[in-house]
Amino acid sequence: MKKYACPCGYEYDPAVGDPDNGVAPGTAFADLPDDWCCPVCGASKDAFSEA
């Protein structure tokens, strides 16, 4: 699965997920909830680009 990067430098890694925000490891970026945002800066999913 592909990683995605936020402009702030945070990188979403599907292998890790975002467990602090209820996203289990193995969750693809496309499968994140629409209201998920960067845990560092709060940017929306559409601010991310493929890493």
PyMOL Python script that loads the backbone (N, CA, C, O; Angstrom):
from pymol import cmd

cmd.read_pdbstr("""\
ATOM      1  N   MET A   1       0.845  -1.185   0.000  1.00  0.00           N
ATOM      2  CA  MET A   1       0.000   0.000   0.000  1.00  0.00           C
ATOM      3  C   MET A   1       0.888   1.246   0.000  1.00  0.00           C
ATOM      4  O   MET A   1       1.981   1.262   0.567  1.00  0.00           O
ATOM      5  N   LYS A   2       0.383   2.267  -0.646  1.00  0.00           N
ATOM      6  CA  LYS A   2       1.146   3.497  -0.801  1.00  0.00           C
ATOM      7  C   LYS A   2       1.043   4.388   0.427  1.00  0.00           C
ATOM      8  O   LYS A   2       0.026   4.408   1.121  1.00  0.00           O
ATOM      9  N   LYS A   3       2.124   5.127   0.681  1.00  0.00           N
ATOM     10  CA  LYS A   3       2.147   6.109   1.754  1.00  0.00           C
ATOM     11  C   LYS A   3       1.735   7.466   1.184  1.00  0.00           C
ATOM     12  O   LYS A   3       1.926   7.745   0.000  1.00  0.00           O
ATOM     13  N   TYR A   4       1.171   8.293   2.044  1.00  0.00           N
ATOM     14  CA  TYR A   4       0.744   9.631   1.640  1.00  0.00           C
ATOM     15  C   TYR A   4       1.311  10.647   2.611  1.00  0.00           C
ATOM     16  O   TYR A   4       1.362  10.411   3.818  1.00  0.00           O
ATOM     17  N   ALA A   5       1.743  11.795   2.066  1.00  0.00           N
ATOM     18  CA  ALA A   5       2.395  12.819   2.876  1.00  0.00           C
ATOM     19  C   ALA A   5       1.547  14.083   2.950  1.00  0.00           C
ATOM     20  O   ALA A   5       0.932  14.512   1.974  1.00  0.00           O
ATOM     21  N   CYS A   6       1.540  14.656   4.145  1.00  0.00           N
ATOM     22  CA  CYS A   6       0.878  15.937   4.385  1.00  0.00           C
ATOM     23  C   CYS A   6       1.905  17.044   4.137  1.00  0.00           C
ATOM     24  O   CYS A   6       3.101  16.817   4.322  1.00  0.00           O
ATOM     25  N   PRO A   7       1.468  18.227   3.723  1.00  0.00           N
ATOM     26  CA  PRO A   7       2.413  19.335   3.558  1.00  0.00           C
ATOM     27  C   PRO A   7       3.225  19.653   4.822  1.00  0.00           C
ATOM     28  O   PRO A   7       4.325  20.197   4.725  1.00  0.00           O
ATOM     29  N   CYS A   8       2.694  19.319   6.003  1.00  0.00           N
ATOM     30  CA  CYS A   8       3.410  19.606   7.253  1.00  0.00           C
ATOM     31  C   CYS A   8       4.565  18.640   7.495  1.00  0.00           C
ATOM     32  O   CYS A   8       5.399  18.877   8.369  1.00  0.00           O
ATOM     33  N   GLY A   9       4.619  17.547   6.725  1.00  0.00           N
ATOM     34  CA  GLY A   9       5.688  16.570   6.895  1.00  0.00           C
ATOM     35  C   GLY A   9       5.229  15.240   7.460  1.00  0.00           C
ATOM     36  O   GLY A   9       5.972  14.260   7.411  1.00  0.00           O
ATOM     37  N   TYR A  10       4.012  15.187   7.999  1.00  0.00           N
ATOM     38  CA  TYR A  10       3.479  13.915   8.503  1.00  0.00           C
ATOM     39  C   TYR A  10       3.261  12.970   7.331  1.00  0.00           C
ATOM     40  O   TYR A  10       2.793  13.386   6.271  1.00  0.00           O
ATOM     41  N   GLU A  11       3.599  11.702   7.520  1.00  0.00           N
ATOM     42  CA  GLU A  11       3.388  10.708   6.478  1.00  0.00           C
ATOM     43  C   GLU A  11       2.455   9.622   6.995  1.00  0.00           C
ATOM     44  O   GLU A  11       2.718   8.993   8.020  1.00  0.00           O
ATOM     45  N   TYR A  12       1.361   9.412   6.267  1.00  0.00           N
ATOM     46  CA  TYR A  12       0.442   8.328   6.630  1.00  0.00           C
ATOM     47  C   TYR A  12       0.962   7.041   6.025  1.00  0.00           C
ATOM     48  O   TYR A  12       1.111   6.930   4.808  1.00  0.00           O
ATOM     49  N   ASP A  13       1.238   6.069   6.878  1.00  0.00           N
ATOM     50  CA  ASP A  13       1.721   4.757   6.466  1.00  0.00           C
ATOM     51  C   ASP A  13       0.624   3.743   6.758  1.00  0.00           C
ATOM     52  O   ASP A  13       0.308   3.489   7.921  1.00  0.00           O
ATOM     53  N   PRO A  14       0.036   3.156   5.707  1.00  0.00           N
ATOM     54  CA  PRO A  14      -1.057   2.194   5.922  1.00  0.00           C
ATOM     55  C   PRO A  14      -0.660   1.013   6.800  1.00  0.00           C
ATOM     56  O   PRO A  14      -1.513   0.450   7.487  1.00  0.00           O
ATOM     57  N   ALA A  15       0.600   0.628   6.796  1.00  0.00           N
ATOM     58  CA  ALA A  15       1.042  -0.498   7.623  1.00  0.00           C
ATOM     59  C   ALA A  15       0.923  -0.163   9.107  1.00  0.00           C
ATOM     60  O   ALA A  15       0.754  -1.057   9.937  1.00  0.00           O
ATOM     61  N   VAL A  16       1.010   1.124   9.441  1.00  0.00           N
ATOM     62  CA  VAL A  16       0.934   1.571  10.830  1.00  0.00           C
ATOM     63  C   VAL A  16      -0.468   2.055  11.181  1.00  0.00           C
ATOM     64  O   VAL A  16      -0.933   1.868  12.305  1.00  0.00           O
ATOM     65  N   GLY A  17      -1.141   2.678  10.212  1.00  0.00           N
ATOM     66  CA  GLY A  17      -2.452   3.264  10.465  1.00  0.00           C
ATOM     67  C   GLY A  17      -2.313   4.523  11.319  1.00  0.00           C
ATOM     68  O   GLY A  17      -1.267   5.172  11.315  1.00  0.00           O
ATOM     69  N   ASP A  18      -3.355   4.857  12.036  1.00  0.00           N
ATOM     70  CA  ASP A  18      -3.347   6.000  12.958  1.00  0.00           C
ATOM     71  C   ASP A  18      -4.111   5.568  14.206  1.00  0.00           C
ATOM     72  O   ASP A  18      -5.206   6.061  14.476  1.00  0.00           O
ATOM     73  N   PRO A  19      -3.515   4.630  14.975  1.00  0.00           N
ATOM     74  CA  PRO A  19      -4.233   4.041  16.101  1.00  0.00           C
ATOM     75  C   PRO A  19      -4.694   5.056  17.144  1.00  0.00           C
ATOM     76  O   PRO A  19      -5.703   4.835  17.814  1.00  0.00           O
ATOM     77  N   ASP A  20      -3.971   6.162  17.290  1.00  0.00           N
ATOM     78  CA  ASP A  20      -4.380   7.180  18.263  1.00  0.00           C
ATOM     79  C   ASP A  20      -5.707   7.825  17.884  1.00  0.00           C
ATOM     80  O   ASP A  20      -6.387   8.410  18.727  1.00  0.00           O
ATOM     81  N   ASN A  21      -6.072   7.713  16.602  1.00  0.00           N
ATOM     82  CA  ASN A  21      -7.321   8.301  16.116  1.00  0.00           C
ATOM     83  C   ASN A  21      -8.284   7.251  15.567  1.00  0.00           C
ATOM     84  O   ASN A  21      -9.158   7.561  14.758  1.00  0.00           O
ATOM     85  N   GLY A  22      -8.116   6.009  16.012  1.00  0.00           N
ATOM     86  CA  GLY A  22      -9.065   4.957  15.683  1.00  0.00           C
ATOM     87  C   GLY A  22      -8.897   4.316  14.321  1.00  0.00           C
ATOM     88  O   GLY A  22      -9.815   3.655  13.836  1.00  0.00           O
ATOM     89  N   VAL A  23      -7.734   4.498  13.685  1.00  0.00           N
ATOM     90  CA  VAL A  23      -7.493   3.893  12.375  1.00  0.00           C
ATOM     91  C   VAL A  23      -6.542   2.713  12.563  1.00  0.00           C
ATOM     92  O   VAL A  23      -5.392   2.885  12.966  1.00  0.00           O
ATOM     93  N   ALA A  24      -7.037   1.525  12.266  1.00  0.00           N
ATOM     94  CA  ALA A  24      -6.267   0.303  12.485  1.00  0.00           C
ATOM     95  C   ALA A  24      -5.141   0.154  11.469  1.00  0.00           C
ATOM     96  O   ALA A  24      -5.256   0.615  10.334  1.00  0.00           O
ATOM     97  N   PRO A  25      -4.048  -0.493  11.884  1.00  0.00           N
ATOM     98  CA  PRO A  25      -2.999  -0.830  10.912  1.00  0.00           C
ATOM     99  C   PRO A  25      -3.594  -1.635   9.764  1.00  0.00           C
ATOM    100  O   PRO A  25      -4.493  -2.452   9.964  1.00  0.00           O
ATOM    101  N   GLY A  26      -3.082  -1.393   8.557  1.00  0.00           N
ATOM    102  CA  GLY A  26      -3.591  -2.075   7.376  1.00  0.00           C
ATOM    103  C   GLY A  26      -4.683  -1.308   6.654  1.00  0.00           C
ATOM    104  O   GLY A  26      -5.202  -1.783   5.644  1.00  0.00           O
ATOM    105  N   THR A  27      -5.043  -0.127   7.153  1.00  0.00           N
ATOM    106  CA  THR A  27      -6.085   0.684   6.515  1.00  0.00           C
ATOM    107  C   THR A  27      -5.475   1.526   5.411  1.00  0.00           C
ATOM    108  O   THR A  27      -4.618   2.372   5.668  1.00  0.00           O
ATOM    109  N   ALA A  28      -5.918   1.293   4.173  1.00  0.00           N
ATOM    110  CA  ALA A  28      -5.435   2.071   3.032  1.00  0.00           C
ATOM    111  C   ALA A  28      -5.885   3.523   3.160  1.00  0.00           C
ATOM    112  O   ALA A  28      -6.915   3.815   3.768  1.00  0.00           O
ATOM    113  N   PHE A  29      -5.104   4.421   2.582  1.00  0.00           N
ATOM    114  CA  PHE A  29      -5.443   5.843   2.644  1.00  0.00           C
ATOM    115  C   PHE A  29      -6.844   6.087   2.079  1.00  0.00           C
ATOM    116  O   PHE A  29      -7.611   6.867   2.643  1.00  0.00           O
ATOM    117  N   ALA A  30      -7.177   5.428   0.977  1.00  0.00           N
ATOM    118  CA  ALA A  30      -8.486   5.599   0.342  1.00  0.00           C
ATOM    119  C   ALA A  30      -9.630   5.146   1.244  1.00  0.00           C
ATOM    120  O   ALA A  30     -10.769   5.581   1.071  1.00  0.00           O
ATOM    121  N   ASP A  31      -9.331   4.276   2.204  1.00  0.00           N
ATOM    122  CA  ASP A  31     -10.360   3.749   3.101  1.00  0.00           C
ATOM    123  C   ASP A  31     -10.499   4.537   4.401  1.00  0.00           C
ATOM    124  O   ASP A  31     -11.323   4.199   5.251  1.00  0.00           O
ATOM    125  N   LEU A  32      -9.686   5.593   4.555  1.00  0.00           N
ATOM    126  CA  LEU A  32      -9.826   6.438   5.739  1.00  0.00           C
ATOM    127  C   LEU A  32     -11.172   7.144   5.697  1.00  0.00           C
ATOM    128  O   LEU A  32     -11.660   7.458   4.611  1.00  0.00           O
ATOM    129  N   PRO A  33     -11.784   7.400   6.842  1.00  0.00           N
ATOM    130  CA  PRO A  33     -13.055   8.132   6.858  1.00  0.00           C
ATOM    131  C   PRO A  33     -12.887   9.511   6.202  1.00  0.00           C
ATOM    132  O   PRO A  33     -11.808  10.101   6.263  1.00  0.00           O
ATOM    133  N   ASP A  34     -13.941  10.013   5.585  1.00  0.00           N
ATOM    134  CA  ASP A  34     -13.882  11.311   4.910  1.00  0.00           C
ATOM    135  C   ASP A  34     -13.516  12.440   5.855  1.00  0.00           C
ATOM    136  O   ASP A  34     -12.935  13.439   5.432  1.00  0.00           O
ATOM    137  N   ASP A  35     -13.850  12.290   7.131  1.00  0.00           N
ATOM    138  CA  ASP A  35     -13.565  13.359   8.086  1.00  0.00           C
ATOM    139  C   ASP A  35     -12.216  13.186   8.792  1.00  0.00           C
ATOM    140  O   ASP A  35     -11.881  13.965   9.686  1.00  0.00           O
ATOM    141  N   TRP A  36     -11.437  12.165   8.395  1.00  0.00           N
ATOM    142  CA  TRP A  36     -10.108  11.993   8.974  1.00  0.00           C
ATOM    143  C   TRP A  36      -9.235  13.168   8.566  1.00  0.00           C
ATOM    144  O   TRP A  36      -9.342  13.670   7.447  1.00  0.00           O
ATOM    145  N   CYS A  37      -8.380  13.600   9.464  1.00  0.00           N
ATOM    146  CA  CYS A  37      -7.455  14.694   9.147  1.00  0.00           C
ATOM    147  C   CYS A  37      -6.082  14.390   9.727  1.00  0.00           C
ATOM    148  O   CYS A  37      -5.928  13.489  10.552  1.00  0.00           O
ATOM    149  N   CYS A  38      -5.099  15.143   9.290  1.00  0.00           N
ATOM    150  CA  CYS A  38      -3.723  14.974   9.746  1.00  0.00           C
ATOM    151  C   CYS A  38      -3.680  15.110  11.265  1.00  0.00           C
ATOM    152  O   CYS A  38      -4.172  16.098  11.812  1.00  0.00           O
ATOM    153  N   PRO A  39      -3.094  14.126  11.951  1.00  0.00           N
ATOM    154  CA  PRO A  39      -3.024  14.202  13.417  1.00  0.00           C
ATOM    155  C   PRO A  39      -2.033  15.251  13.920  1.00  0.00           C
ATOM    156  O   PRO A  39      -2.022  15.569  15.109  1.00  0.00           O
ATOM    157  N   VAL A  40      -1.207  15.786  13.031  1.00  0.00           N
ATOM    158  CA  VAL A  40      -0.217  16.788  13.434  1.00  0.00           C
ATOM    159  C   VAL A  40      -0.758  18.200  13.253  1.00  0.00           C
ATOM    160  O   VAL A  40      -0.706  19.016  14.174  1.00  0.00           O
ATOM    161  N   CYS A  41      -1.290  18.491  12.035  1.00  0.00           N
ATOM    162  CA  CYS A  41      -1.694  19.874  11.748  1.00  0.00           C
ATOM    163  C   CYS A  41      -3.182  20.056  11.480  1.00  0.00           C
ATOM    164  O   CYS A  41      -3.662  21.186  11.398  1.00  0.00           O
ATOM    165  N   GLY A  42      -3.921  18.946  11.342  1.00  0.00           N
ATOM    166  CA  GLY A  42      -5.358  19.043  11.122  1.00  0.00           C
ATOM    167  C   GLY A  42      -5.776  19.213   9.674  1.00  0.00           C
ATOM    168  O   GLY A  42      -6.950  19.463   9.400  1.00  0.00           O
ATOM    169  N   ALA A  43      -4.834  19.082   8.732  1.00  0.00           N
ATOM    170  CA  ALA A  43      -5.172  19.212   7.306  1.00  0.00           C
ATOM    171  C   ALA A  43      -6.104  18.078   6.882  1.00  0.00           C
ATOM    172  O   ALA A  43      -6.026  16.968   7.408  1.00  0.00           O
ATOM    173  N   SER A  44      -6.981  18.370   5.933  1.00  0.00           N
ATOM    174  CA  SER A  44      -7.915  17.358   5.438  1.00  0.00           C
ATOM    175  C   SER A  44      -7.198  16.387   4.499  1.00  0.00           C
ATOM    176  O   SER A  44      -6.077  16.642   4.059  1.00  0.00           O
ATOM    177  N   LYS A  45      -7.861  15.273   4.201  1.00  0.00           N
ATOM    178  CA  LYS A  45      -7.280  14.245   3.329  1.00  0.00           C
ATOM    179  C   LYS A  45      -6.862  14.801   1.976  1.00  0.00           C
ATOM    180  O   LYS A  45      -5.866  14.355   1.405  1.00  0.00           O
ATOM    181  N   ASP A  46      -7.612  15.773   1.455  1.00  0.00           N
ATOM    182  CA  ASP A  46      -7.298  16.280   0.117  1.00  0.00           C
ATOM    183  C   ASP A  46      -6.008  17.108   0.066  1.00  0.00           C
ATOM    184  O   ASP A  46      -5.543  17.459  -1.018  1.00  0.00           O
ATOM    185  N   ALA A  47      -5.435  17.418   1.221  1.00  0.00           N
ATOM    186  CA  ALA A  47      -4.149  18.132   1.272  1.00  0.00           C
ATOM    187  C   ALA A  47      -2.974  17.173   1.101  1.00  0.00           C
ATOM    188  O   ALA A  47      -1.854  17.609   0.832  1.00  0.00           O
ATOM    189  N   PHE A  48      -3.216  15.875   1.253  1.00  0.00           N
ATOM    190  CA  PHE A  48      -2.151  14.883   1.169  1.00  0.00           C
ATOM    191  C   PHE A  48      -1.819  14.549  -0.282  1.00  0.00           C
ATOM    192  O   PHE A  48      -2.670  14.642  -1.166  1.00  0.00           O
ATOM    193  N   SER A  49      -0.579  14.164  -0.506  1.00  0.00           N
ATOM    194  CA  SER A  49      -0.167  13.690  -1.833  1.00  0.00           C
ATOM    195  C   SER A  49       0.582  12.376  -1.660  1.00  0.00           C
ATOM    196  O   SER A  49       1.101  12.074  -0.585  1.00  0.00           O
ATOM    197  N   GLU A  50       0.628  11.603  -2.737  1.00  0.00           N
ATOM    198  CA  GLU A  50       1.302  10.312  -2.684  1.00  0.00           C
ATOM    199  C   GLU A  50       2.782  10.533  -2.386  1.00  0.00           C
ATOM    200  O   GLU A  50       3.428  11.390  -2.988  1.00  0.00           O
ATOM    201  N   ALA A  51       3.302   9.756  -1.459  1.00  0.00           N
ATOM    202  CA  ALA A  51       4.710   9.925  -1.052  1.00  0.00           C
ATOM    203  C   ALA A  51       5.624   9.070  -1.924  1.00  0.00           C
ATOM    204  O   ALA A  51       6.841   9.077  -1.736  1.00  0.00           O
TER     205      ALA A  51
END
""", "prot")
cmd.dss("prot")
cmd.show_as("cartoon", "prot")
cmd.util.cbc("prot")
cmd.orient("prot")
